[in-house]
């Protein structure tokens, strides 16, 4: 004779297992660690800072026009 099971419990367990599988796939696809996010942010800030430092400033008078 077979063991009696609660169908609602089994249905919910299957649903949880499916959600866990989807969550694992999403973590693999989209997930980054906090350290990775911070490193990327720091790199972006450094690139912007370096680019701003290399800008030319041809304006010699305060009028906003180049003196040519």
PyMOL Python script that loads the backbone (N, CA, C, O; Angstrom):
from pymol import cmd

cmd.read_pdbstr("""\
ATOM      1  N   UNK A   1       0.841  -1.176   0.000  1.00  0.00           N
ATOM      2  CA  UNK A   1       0.000   0.000   0.000  1.00  0.00           C
ATOM      3  C   UNK A   1       0.890   1.244   0.000  1.00  0.00           C
ATOM      4  O   UNK A   1       1.943   1.270   0.637  1.00  0.00           O
ATOM      5  N   UNK A   2       0.458   2.252  -0.709  1.00  0.00           N
ATOM      6  CA  UNK A   2       1.233   3.475  -0.848  1.00  0.00           C
ATOM      7  C   UNK A   2       1.021   4.395   0.334  1.00  0.00           C
ATOM      8  O   UNK A   2       0.030   4.300   1.059  1.00  0.00           O
ATOM      9  N   UNK A   3       1.967   5.277   0.506  1.00  0.00           N
ATOM     10  CA  UNK A   3       1.908   6.257   1.587  1.00  0.00           C
ATOM     11  C   UNK A   3       0.940   7.380   1.196  1.00  0.00           C
ATOM     12  O   UNK A   3       0.924   7.805   0.041  1.00  0.00           O
ATOM     13  N   UNK A   4       0.152   7.851   2.131  1.00  0.00           N
ATOM     14  CA  UNK A   4      -0.803   8.929   1.887  1.00  0.00           C
ATOM     15  C   UNK A   4      -0.031  10.259   1.897  1.00  0.00           C
ATOM     16  O   UNK A   4       0.774  10.516   2.793  1.00  0.00           O
ATOM     17  N   UNK A   5      -0.295  11.099   0.878  1.00  0.00           N
ATOM     18  CA  UNK A   5       0.380  12.393   0.800  1.00  0.00           C
ATOM     19  C   UNK A   5      -0.659  13.501   0.723  1.00  0.00           C
ATOM     20  O   UNK A   5      -1.792  13.295   0.290  1.00  0.00           O
ATOM     21  N   UNK A   6      -0.243  14.661   1.151  1.00  0.00           N
ATOM     22  CA  UNK A   6      -1.093  15.838   1.072  1.00  0.00           C
ATOM     23  C   UNK A   6      -0.834  16.487  -0.286  1.00  0.00           C
ATOM     24  O   UNK A   6       0.272  16.963  -0.542  1.00  0.00           O
ATOM     25  N   UNK A   7      -1.831  16.510  -1.148  1.00  0.00           N
ATOM     26  CA  UNK A   7      -1.657  17.013  -2.506  1.00  0.00           C
ATOM     27  C   UNK A   7      -1.321  18.498  -2.526  1.00  0.00           C
ATOM     28  O   UNK A   7      -0.524  18.938  -3.355  1.00  0.00           O
ATOM     29  N   UNK A   8      -1.909  19.268  -1.634  1.00  0.00           N
ATOM     30  CA  UNK A   8      -1.605  20.702  -1.588  1.00  0.00           C
ATOM     31  C   UNK A   8      -0.132  20.931  -1.239  1.00  0.00           C
ATOM     32  O   UNK A   8       0.532  21.778  -1.836  1.00  0.00           O
ATOM     33  N   UNK A   9       0.362  20.174  -0.277  1.00  0.00           N
ATOM     34  CA  UNK A   9       1.754  20.310   0.134  1.00  0.00           C
ATOM     35  C   UNK A   9       2.693  19.943  -1.023  1.00  0.00           C
ATOM     36  O   UNK A   9       3.691  20.625  -1.256  1.00  0.00           O
ATOM     37  N   UNK A  10       2.372  18.870  -1.739  1.00  0.00           N
ATOM     38  CA  UNK A  10       3.199  18.450  -2.875  1.00  0.00           C
ATOM     39  C   UNK A  10       3.167  19.495  -3.992  1.00  0.00           C
ATOM     40  O   UNK A  10       4.202  19.801  -4.585  1.00  0.00           O
ATOM     41  N   UNK A  11       1.995  20.036  -4.276  1.00  0.00           N
ATOM     42  CA  UNK A  11       1.857  21.058  -5.320  1.00  0.00           C
ATOM     43  C   UNK A  11       2.679  22.292  -4.963  1.00  0.00           C
ATOM     44  O   UNK A  11       3.389  22.836  -5.808  1.00  0.00           O
ATOM     45  N   UNK A  12       2.582  22.727  -3.724  1.00  0.00           N
ATOM     46  CA  UNK A  12       3.334  23.904  -3.285  1.00  0.00           C
ATOM     47  C   UNK A  12       4.843  23.636  -3.296  1.00  0.00           C
ATOM     48  O   UNK A  12       5.625  24.524  -3.635  1.00  0.00           O
ATOM     49  N   UNK A  13       5.248  22.437  -2.932  1.00  0.00           N
ATOM     50  CA  UNK A  13       6.671  22.093  -2.940  1.00  0.00           C
ATOM     51  C   UNK A  13       7.211  22.114  -4.361  1.00  0.00           C
ATOM     52  O   UNK A  13       8.318  22.598  -4.592  1.00  0.00           O
ATOM     53  N   UNK A  14       6.440  21.591  -5.326  1.00  0.00           N
ATOM     54  CA  UNK A  14       6.870  21.625  -6.723  1.00  0.00           C
ATOM     55  C   UNK A  14       6.980  23.059  -7.220  1.00  0.00           C
ATOM     56  O   UNK A  14       7.912  23.396  -7.949  1.00  0.00           O
ATOM     57  N   UNK A  15       6.034  23.901  -6.829  1.00  0.00           N
ATOM     58  CA  UNK A  15       6.049  25.305  -7.243  1.00  0.00           C
ATOM     59  C   UNK A  15       7.277  26.026  -6.654  1.00  0.00           C
ATOM     60  O   UNK A  15       7.928  26.802  -7.353  1.00  0.00           O
ATOM     61  N   UNK A  16       7.593  25.772  -5.377  1.00  0.00           N
ATOM     62  CA  UNK A  16       8.771  26.372  -4.743  1.00  0.00           C
ATOM     63  C   UNK A  16      10.051  25.922  -5.440  1.00  0.00           C
ATOM     64  O   UNK A  16      10.962  26.722  -5.647  1.00  0.00           O
ATOM     65  N   UNK A  17      10.119  24.642  -5.800  1.00  0.00           N
ATOM     66  CA  UNK A  17      11.312  24.118  -6.471  1.00  0.00           C
ATOM     67  C   UNK A  17      11.487  24.775  -7.840  1.00  0.00           C
ATOM     68  O   UNK A  17      12.611  25.078  -8.242  1.00  0.00           O
ATOM     69  N   UNK A  18      10.393  24.995  -8.548  1.00  0.00           N
ATOM     70  CA  UNK A  18      10.468  25.649  -9.856  1.00  0.00           C
ATOM     71  C   UNK A  18      10.933  27.094  -9.706  1.00  0.00           C
ATOM     72  O   UNK A  18      11.764  27.567 -10.481  1.00  0.00           O
ATOM     73  N   UNK A  19      10.400  27.788  -8.713  1.00  0.00           N
ATOM     74  CA  UNK A  19      10.812  29.172  -8.467  1.00  0.00           C
ATOM     75  C   UNK A  19      12.282  29.239  -8.082  1.00  0.00           C
ATOM     76  O   UNK A  19      12.993  30.154  -8.498  1.00  0.00           O
ATOM     77  N   UNK A  20      12.741  28.276  -7.288  1.00  0.00           N
ATOM     78  CA  UNK A  20      14.145  28.261  -6.878  1.00  0.00           C
ATOM     79  C   UNK A  20      15.047  28.058  -8.098  1.00  0.00           C
ATOM     80  O   UNK A  20      16.115  28.664  -8.190  1.00  0.00           O
ATOM     81  N   UNK A  21      14.622  27.216  -9.022  1.00  0.00           N
ATOM     82  CA  UNK A  21      15.396  27.007 -10.241  1.00  0.00           C
ATOM     83  C   UNK A  21      15.464  28.272 -11.080  1.00  0.00           C
ATOM     84  O   UNK A  21      16.523  28.607 -11.612  1.00  0.00           O
ATOM     85  N   UNK A  22      14.330  28.986 -11.206  1.00  0.00           N
ATOM     86  CA  UNK A  22      14.304  30.249 -11.948  1.00  0.00           C
ATOM     87  C   UNK A  22      15.186  31.292 -11.270  1.00  0.00           C
ATOM     88  O   UNK A  22      15.902  32.039 -11.937  1.00  0.00           O
ATOM     89  N   UNK A  23      15.132  31.339  -9.950  1.00  0.00           N
ATOM     90  CA  UNK A  23      15.931  32.311  -9.207  1.00  0.00           C
ATOM     91  C   UNK A  23      17.421  32.038  -9.400  1.00  0.00           C
ATOM     92  O   UNK A  23      18.207  32.974  -9.546  1.00  0.00           O
ATOM     93  N   UNK A  24      17.807  30.786  -9.402  1.00  0.00           N
ATOM     94  CA  UNK A  24      19.216  30.433  -9.600  1.00  0.00           C
ATOM     95  C   UNK A  24      19.671  30.857 -10.996  1.00  0.00           C
ATOM     96  O   UNK A  24      20.782  31.360 -11.168  1.00  0.00           O
ATOM     97  N   UNK A  25      18.818  30.654 -11.979  1.00  0.00           N
ATOM     98  CA  UNK A  25      19.162  31.059 -13.347  1.00  0.00           C
ATOM     99  C   UNK A  25      19.317  32.575 -13.432  1.00  0.00           C
ATOM    100  O   UNK A  25      20.233  33.065 -14.092  1.00  0.00           O
ATOM    101  N   UNK A  26      18.435  33.318 -12.775  1.00  0.00           N
ATOM    102  CA  UNK A  26      18.514  34.780 -12.784  1.00  0.00           C
ATOM    103  C   UNK A  26      19.752  35.276 -12.043  1.00  0.00           C
ATOM    104  O   UNK A  26      20.382  36.244 -12.469  1.00  0.00           O
ATOM    105  N   UNK A  27      20.103  34.627 -10.947  1.00  0.00           N
ATOM    106  CA  UNK A  27      21.316  35.020 -10.218  1.00  0.00           C
ATOM    107  C   UNK A  27      22.541  34.822 -11.099  1.00  0.00           C
ATOM    108  O   UNK A  27      23.451  35.651 -11.108  1.00  0.00           O
ATOM    109  N   UNK A  28      22.556  33.731 -11.831  1.00  0.00           N
ATOM    110  CA  UNK A  28      23.689  33.462 -12.713  1.00  0.00           C
ATOM    111  C   UNK A  28      23.721  34.459 -13.863  1.00  0.00           C
ATOM    112  O   UNK A  28      24.792  34.896 -14.284  1.00  0.00           O
ATOM    113  N   UNK A  29      22.546  34.816 -14.367  1.00  0.00           N
ATOM    114  CA  UNK A  29      22.471  35.693 -15.531  1.00  0.00           C
ATOM    115  C   UNK A  29      22.730  37.152 -15.168  1.00  0.00           C
ATOM    116  O   UNK A  29      23.479  37.835 -15.866  1.00  0.00           O
ATOM    117  N   UNK A  30      22.121  37.640 -14.083  1.00  0.00           N
ATOM    118  CA  UNK A  30      22.163  39.064 -13.749  1.00  0.00           C
ATOM    119  C   UNK A  30      22.991  39.393 -12.519  1.00  0.00           C
ATOM    120  O   UNK A  30      23.393  40.544 -12.346  1.00  0.00           O
ATOM    121  N   UNK A  31      23.249  38.445 -11.685  1.00  0.00           N
ATOM    122  CA  UNK A  31      23.837  38.723 -10.382  1.00  0.00           C
ATOM    123  C   UNK A  31      25.296  39.125 -10.431  1.00  0.00           C
ATOM    124  O   UNK A  31      26.100  38.539 -11.156  1.00  0.00           O
ATOM    125  N   UNK A  32      25.613  40.116  -9.659  1.00  0.00           N
ATOM    126  CA  UNK A  32      26.995  40.534  -9.451  1.00  0.00           C
ATOM    127  C   UNK A  32      27.166  40.743  -7.964  1.00  0.00           C
ATOM    128  O   UNK A  32      26.226  41.125  -7.266  1.00  0.00           O
ATOM    129  N   UNK A  33      28.355  40.494  -7.489  1.00  0.00           N
ATOM    130  CA  UNK A  33      28.593  40.699  -6.069  1.00  0.00           C
ATOM    131  C   UNK A  33      28.723  42.194  -5.790  1.00  0.00           C
ATOM    132  O   UNK A  33      28.917  42.994  -6.706  1.00  0.00           O
ATOM    133  N   UNK A  34      28.615  42.549  -4.545  1.00  0.00           N
ATOM    134  CA  UNK A  34      28.737  43.943  -4.142  1.00  0.00           C
ATOM    135  C   UNK A  34      30.122  44.480  -4.501  1.00  0.00           C
ATOM    136  O   UNK A  34      30.262  45.632  -4.911  1.00  0.00           O
ATOM    137  N   UNK A  35      31.128  43.649  -4.345  1.00  0.00           N
ATOM    138  CA  UNK A  35      32.495  44.062  -4.670  1.00  0.00           C
ATOM    139  C   UNK A  35      32.629  44.351  -6.166  1.00  0.00           C
ATOM    140  O   UNK A  35      33.304  45.304  -6.554  1.00  0.00           O
ATOM    141  N   UNK A  36      31.997  43.543  -6.997  1.00  0.00           N
ATOM    142  CA  UNK A  36      32.047  43.774  -8.436  1.00  0.00           C
ATOM    143  C   UNK A  36      31.363  45.086  -8.804  1.00  0.00           C
ATOM    144  O   UNK A  36      31.875  45.845  -9.627  1.00  0.00           O
ATOM    145  N   UNK A  37      30.202  45.357  -8.195  1.00  0.00           N
ATOM    146  CA  UNK A  37      29.488  46.614  -8.470  1.00  0.00           C
ATOM    147  C   UNK A  37      30.321  47.809  -8.030  1.00  0.00           C
ATOM    148  O   UNK A  37      30.413  48.799  -8.756  1.00  0.00           O
ATOM    149  N   UNK A  38      30.932  47.728  -6.844  1.00  0.00           N
ATOM    150  CA  UNK A  38      31.759  48.831  -6.340  1.00  0.00           C
ATOM    151  C   UNK A  38      32.971  49.058  -7.239  1.00  0.00           C
ATOM    152  O   UNK A  38      33.323  50.203  -7.524  1.00  0.00           O
ATOM    153  N   UNK A  39      33.609  47.983  -7.685  1.00  0.00           N
ATOM    154  CA  UNK A  39      34.785  48.105  -8.547  1.00  0.00           C
ATOM    155  C   UNK A  39      34.404  48.760  -9.871  1.00  0.00           C
ATOM    156  O   UNK A  39      35.135  49.615 -10.370  1.00  0.00           O
ATOM    157  N   UNK A  40      33.280  48.371 -10.436  1.00  0.00           N
ATOM    158  CA  UNK A  40      32.829  48.970 -11.695  1.00  0.00           C
ATOM    159  C   UNK A  40      32.497  50.449 -11.504  1.00  0.00           C
ATOM    160  O   UNK A  40      32.828  51.277 -12.352  1.00  0.00           O
ATOM    161  N   UNK A  41      31.849  50.774 -10.397  1.00  0.00           N
ATOM    162  CA  UNK A  41      31.518  52.169 -10.113  1.00  0.00           C
ATOM    163  C   UNK A  41      32.793  53.007  -9.939  1.00  0.00           C
ATOM    164  O   UNK A  41      32.878  54.124 -10.450  1.00  0.00           O
ATOM    165  N   UNK A  42      33.773  52.470  -9.225  1.00  0.00           N
ATOM    166  CA  UNK A  42      35.034  53.187  -9.015  1.00  0.00           C
ATOM    167  C   UNK A  42      35.762  53.391 -10.341  1.00  0.00           C
ATOM    168  O   UNK A  42      36.354  54.446 -10.570  1.00  0.00           O
ATOM    169  N   UNK A  43      35.719  52.393 -11.208  1.00  0.00           N
ATOM    170  CA  UNK A  43      36.362  52.518 -12.512  1.00  0.00           C
ATOM    171  C   UNK A  43      35.682  53.603 -13.349  1.00  0.00           C
ATOM    172  O   UNK A  43      36.356  54.382 -14.023  1.00  0.00           O
ATOM    173  N   UNK A  44      34.354  53.654 -13.307  1.00  0.00           N
ATOM    174  CA  UNK A  44      33.611  54.673 -14.051  1.00  0.00           C
ATOM    175  C   UNK A  44      33.946  56.065 -13.541  1.00  0.00           C
ATOM    176  O   UNK A  44      34.163  56.982 -14.334  1.00  0.00           O
ATOM    177  N   UNK A  45      33.989  56.231 -12.230  1.00  0.00           N
ATOM    178  CA  UNK A  45      34.322  57.529 -11.640  1.00  0.00           C
ATOM    179  C   UNK A  45      35.731  57.947 -12.054  1.00  0.00           C
ATOM    180  O   UNK A  45      35.962  59.111 -12.381  1.00  0.00           O
ATOM    181  N   UNK A  46      36.668  57.007 -12.040  1.00  0.00           N
ATOM    182  CA  UNK A  46      38.047  57.314 -12.430  1.00  0.00           C
ATOM    183  C   UNK A  46      38.115  57.728 -13.895  1.00  0.00           C
ATOM    184  O   UNK A  46      38.815  58.682 -14.234  1.00  0.00           O
ATOM    185  N   UNK A  47      37.399  57.025 -14.764  1.00  0.00           N
ATOM    186  CA  UNK A  47      37.410  57.378 -16.187  1.00  0.00           C
ATOM    187  C   UNK A  47      36.847  58.776 -16.417  1.00  0.00           C
ATOM    188  O   UNK A  47      37.393  59.538 -17.215  1.00  0.00           O
ATOM    189  N   UNK A  48      35.769  59.118 -15.731  1.00  0.00           N
ATOM    190  CA  UNK A  48      35.172  60.449 -15.870  1.00  0.00           C
ATOM    191  C   UNK A  48      36.133  61.512 -15.351  1.00  0.00           C
ATOM    192  O   UNK A  48      36.304  62.557 -15.979  1.00  0.00           O
ATOM    193  N   UNK A  49      36.763  61.246 -14.200  1.00  0.00           N
ATOM    194  CA  UNK A  49      37.703  62.197 -13.618  1.00  0.00           C
ATOM    195  C   UNK A  49      38.895  62.413 -14.554  1.00  0.00           C
ATOM    196  O   UNK A  49      39.328  63.546 -14.765  1.00  0.00           O
ATOM    197  N   UNK A  50      39.418  61.324 -15.110  1.00  0.00           N
ATOM    198  CA  UNK A  50      40.546  61.447 -16.035  1.00  0.00           C
ATOM    199  C   UNK A  50      40.158  62.214 -17.290  1.00  0.00           C
ATOM    200  O   UNK A  50      40.934  63.031 -17.786  1.00  0.00           O
ATOM    201  N   UNK A  51      38.972  61.955 -17.801  1.00  0.00           N
ATOM    202  CA  UNK A  51      38.517  62.657 -18.997  1.00  0.00           C
ATOM    203  C   UNK A  51      38.343  64.140 -18.714  1.00  0.00           C
ATOM    204  O   UNK A  51      38.724  64.970 -19.539  1.00  0.00           O
ATOM    205  N   UNK A  52      37.777  64.490 -17.564  1.00  0.00           N
ATOM    206  CA  UNK A  52      37.610  65.903 -17.201  1.00  0.00           C
ATOM    207  C   UNK A  52      38.970  66.591 -17.052  1.00  0.00           C
ATOM    208  O   UNK A  52      39.099  67.778 -17.353  1.00  0.00           O
ATOM    209  N   UNK A  53      39.959  65.868 -16.601  1.00  0.00           N
ATOM    210  CA  UNK A  53      41.284  66.435 -16.424  1.00  0.00           C
ATOM    211  C   UNK A  53      41.994  66.699 -17.741  1.00  0.00           C
ATOM    212  O   UNK A  53      42.928  67.499 -17.790  1.00  0.00           O
ATOM    213  N   UNK A  54      41.571  66.049 -18.790  1.00  0.00           N
ATOM    214  CA  UNK A  54      42.220  66.208 -20.089  1.00  0.00           C
ATOM    215  C   UNK A  54      41.513  67.205 -20.991  1.00  0.00           C
ATOM    216  O   UNK A  54      41.934  67.407 -22.130  1.00  0.00           O
ATOM    217  N   UNK A  55      40.453  67.830 -20.512  1.00  0.00           N
ATOM    218  CA  UNK A  55      39.742  68.811 -21.322  1.00  0.00           C
ATOM    219  C   UNK A  55      40.597  70.052 -21.514  1.00  0.00           C
ATOM    220  O   UNK A  55      41.341  70.466 -20.625  1.00  0.00           O
ATOM    221  N   UNK A  56      40.471  70.625 -22.682  1.00  0.00           N
ATOM    222  CA  UNK A  56      41.201  71.859 -22.970  1.00  0.00           C
ATOM    223  C   UNK A  56      40.353  73.041 -22.535  1.00  0.00           C
ATOM    224  O   UNK A  56      39.126  73.009 -22.628  1.00  0.00           O
ATOM    225  N   UNK A  57      41.005  74.059 -22.071  1.00  0.00           N
ATOM    226  CA  UNK A  57      40.321  75.282 -21.685  1.00  0.00           C
ATOM    227  C   UNK A  57      40.938  76.423 -22.491  1.00  0.00           C
ATOM    228  O   UNK A  57      41.926  77.024 -22.068  1.00  0.00           O
ATOM    229  N   UNK A  58      40.346  76.724 -23.668  1.00  0.00           N
ATOM    230  CA  UNK A  58      40.876  77.748 -24.560  1.00  0.00           C
ATOM    231  C   UNK A  58      40.372  79.144 -24.216  1.00  0.00           C
ATOM    232  O   UNK A  58      40.843  80.120 -24.800  1.00  0.00           O
ATOM    233  N   UNK A  59      39.469  79.263 -23.326  1.00  0.00           N
ATOM    234  CA  UNK A  59      38.892  80.576 -23.011  1.00  0.00           C
ATOM    235  C   UNK A  59      39.863  81.376 -22.154  1.00  0.00           C
ATOM    236  O   UNK A  59      40.220  80.966 -21.049  1.00  0.00           O
ATOM    237  N   UNK A  60      40.281  82.513 -22.675  1.00  0.00           N
ATOM    238  CA  UNK A  60      41.204  83.348 -21.908  1.00  0.00           C
ATOM    239  C   UNK A  60      40.491  84.538 -21.286  1.00  0.00           C
ATOM    240  O   UNK A  60      40.908  85.051 -20.247  1.00  0.00           O
ATOM    241  N   UNK A  61      39.407  84.977 -21.933  1.00  0.00           N
ATOM    242  CA  UNK A  61      38.635  86.081 -21.339  1.00  0.00           C
ATOM    243  C   UNK A  61      37.342  85.502 -20.759  1.00  0.00           C
ATOM    244  O   UNK A  61      37.017  84.342 -21.010  1.00  0.00           O
ATOM    245  N   UNK A  62      36.639  86.269 -20.021  1.00  0.00           N
ATOM    246  CA  UNK A  62      35.435  85.806 -19.359  1.00  0.00           C
ATOM    247  C   UNK A  62      34.192  85.866 -20.215  1.00  0.00           C
ATOM    248  O   UNK A  62      33.098  85.591 -19.721  1.00  0.00           O
ATOM    249  N   UNK A  63      34.321  86.217 -21.484  1.00  0.00           N
ATOM    250  CA  UNK A  63      33.145  86.417 -22.318  1.00  0.00           C
ATOM    251  C   UNK A  63      32.528  85.104 -22.781  1.00  0.00           C
ATOM    252  O   UNK A  63      31.382  85.106 -23.229  1.00  0.00           O
ATOM    253  N   UNK A  64      33.228  84.000 -22.695  1.00  0.00           N
ATOM    254  CA  UNK A  64      32.699  82.755 -23.154  1.00  0.00           C
ATOM    255  C   UNK A  64      33.026  82.472 -24.611  1.00  0.00           C
ATOM    256  O   UNK A  64      32.651  81.427 -25.142  1.00  0.00           O
ATOM    257  N   UNK A  65      33.718  83.391 -25.254  1.00  0.00           N
ATOM    258  CA  UNK A  65      34.135  83.187 -26.640  1.00  0.00           C
ATOM    259  C   UNK A  65      35.627  82.960 -26.677  1.00  0.00           C
ATOM    260  O   UNK A  65      36.373  83.461 -25.835  1.00  0.00           O
ATOM    261  N   UNK A  66      36.048  82.202 -27.662  1.00  0.00           N
ATOM    262  CA  UNK A  66      37.493  81.979 -27.835  1.00  0.00           C
ATOM    263  C   UNK A  66      38.152  83.253 -28.313  1.00  0.00           C
ATOM    264  O   UNK A  66      37.569  83.990 -29.109  1.00  0.00           O
ATOM    265  N   UNK A  67      39.330  83.521 -27.853  1.00  0.00           N
ATOM    266  CA  UNK A  67      40.049  84.732 -28.286  1.00  0.00           C
ATOM    267  C   UNK A  67      40.883  84.380 -29.503  1.00  0.00           C
ATOM    268  O   UNK A  67      41.978  83.829 -29.383  1.00  0.00           O
ATOM    269  N   UNK A  68      40.357  84.703 -30.676  1.00  0.00           N
ATOM    270  CA  UNK A  68      41.090  84.401 -31.908  1.00  0.00           C
ATOM    271  C   UNK A  68      41.145  85.623 -32.796  1.00  0.00           C
ATOM    272  O   UNK A  68      41.722  85.571 -33.883  1.00  0.00           O
TER     273      UNK A  68
END
""", "prot")
cmd.dss("prot")
cmd.show_as("cartoon", "prot")
cmd.util.cbc("prot")
cmd.orient("prot")
